[in-house]
Structure formats: structure tokens, C-alpha cells
Amino acid sequence: MSRAVRAITVILIVMLSVVNAGTVLEKIGKFYGRNDSTALYGNYILRNEGETLVILDKSNSSSLVRKGNIDTGGLIKDIVVSGSYAYIADGENGLVIVDLQDVTQPVIVGRYPSGDNSEGVAYANGYVYLSDSTNGLVVLDVTNRQHPQEVDRYAIPVAYDATVVGDLLYVAVGADGMAILNIQNRAHPVEVSRYATGGIAWSVDVVDSNVYVAAGTKGLRIIDVSDLSNPKIKGSYQTNYYAYDVKVSGGYAYLADDTGGLMIFDVSDPANPTWKSTFASGGSAVNVTIESDIVYLSDSQKGMFVISVADKTSPVKIRQDDTLSGIEGLTVENSTLYTLNGLNGMYAVEMNSSAPTIVGNFTYYDQAYAAVVRGSTAYVAYGMDGLVTVNIDDNTQLKYEDSINFLGNKTQDISVKGSYAYLANSTGGISIINISDPTDIRKEGEYDTQGDAKGITVLDGVAYVADGGDGLLILDVSTVQMPQKVASTDTEGTASAVFVSTHYAYVANGSKGLCIVDVSDKSKPSIVGETALDGGNAQDVYVRGDRVYVADGTNGLAVIDVRDKTHPLLLQYFDTVGDADSIAVDGDRLYVGDNINGVHLYTVPSSVSSVTDISSIVSYLLF
């Protein structure tokens, strides 16, 4: 056999080995995610949960029934319905067209990649006007929905939203305000005029000769367009927060004002809009859909609210659907997944049924980052509130037990061993808490790590601390009152989490990816291998056998083979679409938390075969 043939054989073996190694993880599904948009379709309400389009039967507004859903592959920003089709601005994916004729089984029938970041969508007579935050306005012929065709681009710096009225298209063009385009020729818009609204124009609605603009820091702006060539300000209302969306119906304007919630204005006299009431959604209100006296409010942190506005001075919440936005951490115990959602606290999600169901929620003052469950207590790393213990005997009624904080330091991670909880307290180092009585917890030890303690794992009396920019720190905590430094090593990244298996510490190392540290001699830790995960931000790590799973930010879930610790091999990425930041494992189920796009669920075998050891084959074939 010639050396060239042998070399080719080696390459083929390596390729087959890598392919075989990359087939060990299977995605089961995805649930929940940030709600940014809603739309009406007959007796149904469409809403997004991150990348998922969800169809709900709204026949009874107090008990919405999920009928069907479909993942679009992008982060849904806007939805408009015409006939039995939904036209979706799908973030970086551009336009997605969904057939809604069978609401239990919606089908994607067409796509068009606009090239950047689609924010808004409008439809008129076979044409879609796609608002893009970089490429301006993209005009698509969708008479053949399976094959949308780009026919024009209108060169404006940015477009966030558009509304069609007759032969006119009104566009929210960010810092440039509001633009009016003539679309008598549907395929080729022609600008008529613009008006600088001040602030950032995010959305527009039109009634008669008035354009209502949600203008960011400038609140509500009302523009008189009776003379299309010369728009003029008619009225305004300066809100306290940030106006993202506006809809007008029956002489009232409904404004999504970020942390200000839903604001209702009497605009029967557009020159003098009058505030009537506010509904505080508690998060960040970003989108409004109105039908008669019912408002569907999208809150990017709190989910979707169904609100009765029959009395404009006193809006009433009919129901709230949490959608698990802002996931910071996960833990799972006894078929219940506990998600840590920042200011939204901790949720209990029952996983026994075919459809995961939120059954309980616990909130405190600051942000929930991580948790460990032992028996009937969840020990929660609660940011500036420190450690909070929560009784979980009944997941539908999660109850406060006790708490302890650490003088303004942010508790970000927790490890529990025996009667002690070990806390990573950011710039406050680590604290050791006696939790023998969850209703009466007390500090017994602490250590100033000098860095930014983000993650902690304790094993056999040794604490391994992911200490931010200071790398990996090893502490002897066998005497809890007096932790002692054993050694440290600079990982040259931002150490955010650490998992210890046999004689190795696997560090999620921020923009530097995965760092593998030999800790067989704890007094002399040595870096033996690294994998740079380009463009990501490694936040969490889990190890099983010769596989390492890394929550790698916008890269999603990275699967890495570490049979050869000195040359870890990236096998595959699983795109979570948003920002993957946490991992939890229960048997053969691996959960990945995405800060924007909910929870992604995979199966992983209890034992996995590694990449074939080909060293002997290489030696034989080449030499």
C-alpha cells in the first residue's frame, strides 16, 4: 500500500470516527421562551415563545387552550395574518410563512432569508414588506408562498415596523422617525415624506389622517398626515419609560411602555391625548394586540397577559401565561425541572406529562441564578439576596423558609454537600453556610478569592471555584470555619463554571471556550487541554464519560469529545437559537436553558462510545 493511499485511508477513518462520535445526542424538543409578539386568527391567538409559534384557542379568554405549535428556527419578532397564513419576521432567518389551515399541525410553506435581522412585517395584496434593522425595507412577492421572491429594497438605515393603509405604507424608521411610502405599485415603494418624531420610532398605527408612533424615550407621538407631503406633530404624551408598541381602537391608544407596562390613552382628541390608566405587567411590555375590550400584552420577561379593558380607567388581568423568559440556571429533581429566571424567581415545571407544565413560582427581591434541591428544600443562589431556602413540599405553593445575604455581594452559584452549602459570591469570594436546619441557616466560613467567584463545585473536602478572570481556584474546605487556599491557575479567560470528574476539572471559560485542568495533584493544577469555541461564551459545563457538554451562549450547546484530554475535539453544535447559559441532567435527559429561547431537551446515553482510538492505525498505515 502506497503512503498516499494510506494517508487517504487515515483521513477516511478519522472522518467516519468523528461522524460516529457525533451521533450520541438526540434532541427531543423545546418548550417555552420569550414572548415578543401576538396576532389574531379567527378564534385563535398566535404568540411566539422564542422561536416557537404557538396557536391558542381563545374562545374562552380565561382558559386559553394550546392547539398547535411549530419552531421557525429564528427568534420571532413580529406576526401578521392574512387569510389562513401567518407571515413572520423571524429575526436573522428573515421571512417565514406558515400555513394555519390545520391549527393543530401548522406547516412552514415558505422562507426568505433577508440577510440580517427582520423586526416587523406587513402584508398587502400578495406582497410582504419586511422591516429589517440593518437592511431597511425588503419587498417580497409572495403570490407563490413556497418561493417568495425579492423584488425591491428600500434604502433606509433601519426599519422596525410597517403598516399598510390603502396605497400607503407607514414605516417606523428608528432614529429617523416615521416614513410614508406610496405603494400603488406594490413592488416598488416610493417615498412621499418623512417626519422626525424624536426618540426611536419602534412601531406605527394609523387611524384616519393620524399616525400614532411608539417613539422610545419620547413616548407616544401623534402625527397629522392630512397633507401627506408635509406631516406635522399633532399631539404627544411623554411616558416615564420606553414606548415599544402602540395600537389604536375605538378612540383609545394602547401603549406597551417597557417597565411601565400597558398605558391607555383617550385619543378622541388626538391633539390632546389623555392618560386614563396603567396596567403594571411587572416586566418589560413590548407588544400589544387588541380585540374589542380584550388586550393581549406581550411582556418579554413575564409572558403574555390577557387583560379586560372594558373599563378604560381600570384594566383587569384575566390571566397570565408565563413563558420562562430570562433563564439563568436549571436544576432537576424527581421529574420536576426548576428554572431560575432572574427577577422572575424560580419556577417549578412538571415534566411527567407530554406537555411540560409550569405549576409553581417563587419570587423574592433580587435575581435567582442557581439552585440545588435536597429533600423538601431548594437552596437558591439569589443574587444580592444571598442564599434563600424554599420549601418545595408542594410545587404549587413554593414557600420561603430562610435567607442570608453577604453585604452587597451577588450569590451566583451553589454546591451542597452534607449539612453545608458552598456559595460563589462574585467579588465577595465564597461563603460556607450551615443548612442542617433550612429554616435557620447561618454562616460558618468564608474566603476572599480575590476574583469574581461565578461557579463552585465541592468534592471530598475540596472546593473548585470558577473565579472569573482569575481562573480556577482550589480550596481546602475540610475545616469549614477556615478554608485554605491550595492552589490556583490562570485559565486566561473568564472562568464561569466548573465540573470535576476523576482527576480533571473542566472549566467553562467564557469567550475562551473549554479549559481542561489536571488536578490529580491539587497543589499543582496544570492546564492540559483547551478548545476555543469561536464566537461563543461558555457559561456552564457538564461531563459524562468522555463527553463534555458546554452551554456556549449564542453558539448553543457544544458537544466535545475528551478521550484525549490534550486535544479535545469539538463534535457538534446544537443551536438553541438564543443564548444558552445553563445545563441540568436527569438520567438520560439533558436540559439546556436558553436566556431567550426557553428550555431545550435532549437524550444522552448513560454511557457513550468515544472517538475511535486511531493512533495505532495511523502508525501502521503511515509508517
Secondary structure as GFF3:
##gff-version 3
##sequence-region A 1 623
A	DSSP	alpha_helix	3	21	.	.	.	ID=ss1
A	DSSP	beta_strand	26	31	.	.	.	ID=ss2
A	DSSP	beta_strand	38	41	.	.	.	ID=ss3
A	DSSP	beta_strand	44	49	.	.	.	ID=ss4
A	DSSP	beta_strand	52	57	.	.	.	ID=ss5
A	DSSP	beta_strand	65	71	.	.	.	ID=ss6
A	DSSP	beta_strand	78	82	.	.	.	ID=ss7
A	DSSP	beta_strand	85	89	.	.	.	ID=ss8
A	DSSP	beta_strand	95	99	.	.	.	ID=ss9
A	DSSP	beta_strand	107	112	.	.	.	ID=ss10
A	DSSP	beta_strand	118	124	.	.	.	ID=ss11
A	DSSP	beta_strand	127	132	.	.	.	ID=ss12
A	DSSP	beta_strand	136	141	.	.	.	ID=ss13
A	DSSP	beta_strand	149	154	.	.	.	ID=ss14
A	DSSP	beta_strand	161	165	.	.	.	ID=ss15
A	DSSP	beta_strand	168	172	.	.	.	ID=ss16
A	DSSP	beta_strand	178	182	.	.	.	ID=ss17
A	DSSP	beta_strand	190	195	.	.	.	ID=ss18
A	DSSP	beta_strand	203	207	.	.	.	ID=ss19
A	DSSP	beta_strand	210	214	.	.	.	ID=ss20
A	DSSP	beta_strand	220	224	.	.	.	ID=ss21
A	DSSP	beta_strand	232	237	.	.	.	ID=ss22
A	DSSP	beta_strand	245	249	.	.	.	ID=ss23
A	DSSP	beta_strand	252	256	.	.	.	ID=ss24
A	DSSP	beta_strand	262	266	.	.	.	ID=ss25
A	DSSP	beta_strand	274	279	.	.	.	ID=ss26
A	DSSP	beta_strand	285	291	.	.	.	ID=ss27
A	DSSP	beta_strand	294	299	.	.	.	ID=ss28
A	DSSP	beta_strand	303	308	.	.	.	ID=ss29
A	DSSP	beta_strand	316	321	.	.	.	ID=ss30
A	DSSP	beta_strand	329	333	.	.	.	ID=ss31
A	DSSP	beta_strand	336	340	.	.	.	ID=ss32
A	DSSP	beta_strand	346	350	.	.	.	ID=ss33
A	DSSP	beta_strand	357	362	.	.	.	ID=ss34
A	DSSP	beta_strand	370	374	.	.	.	ID=ss35
A	DSSP	beta_strand	377	381	.	.	.	ID=ss36
A	DSSP	beta_strand	387	391	.	.	.	ID=ss37
A	DSSP	beta_strand	399	404	.	.	.	ID=ss38
A	DSSP	beta_strand	413	417	.	.	.	ID=ss39
A	DSSP	beta_strand	420	424	.	.	.	ID=ss40
A	DSSP	beta_strand	430	434	.	.	.	ID=ss41
A	DSSP	beta_strand	442	447	.	.	.	ID=ss42
A	DSSP	beta_strand	455	459	.	.	.	ID=ss43
A	DSSP	beta_strand	462	466	.	.	.	ID=ss44
A	DSSP	beta_strand	472	476	.	.	.	ID=ss45
A	DSSP	beta_strand	484	489	.	.	.	ID=ss46
A	DSSP	beta_strand	497	501	.	.	.	ID=ss47
A	DSSP	beta_strand	504	508	.	.	.	ID=ss48
A	DSSP	beta_strand	514	518	.	.	.	ID=ss49
A	DSSP	beta_strand	526	531	.	.	.	ID=ss50
A	DSSP	beta_strand	540	544	.	.	.	ID=ss51
A	DSSP	beta_strand	547	551	.	.	.	ID=ss52
A	DSSP	beta_strand	557	561	.	.	.	ID=ss53
A	DSSP	beta_strand	569	574	.	.	.	ID=ss54
A	DSSP	beta_strand	580	586	.	.	.	ID=ss55
A	DSSP	beta_strand	589	594	.	.	.	ID=ss56
A	DSSP	beta_strand	598	603	.	.	.	ID=ss57
A	DSSP	alpha_helix	615	622	.	.	.	ID=ss58
###
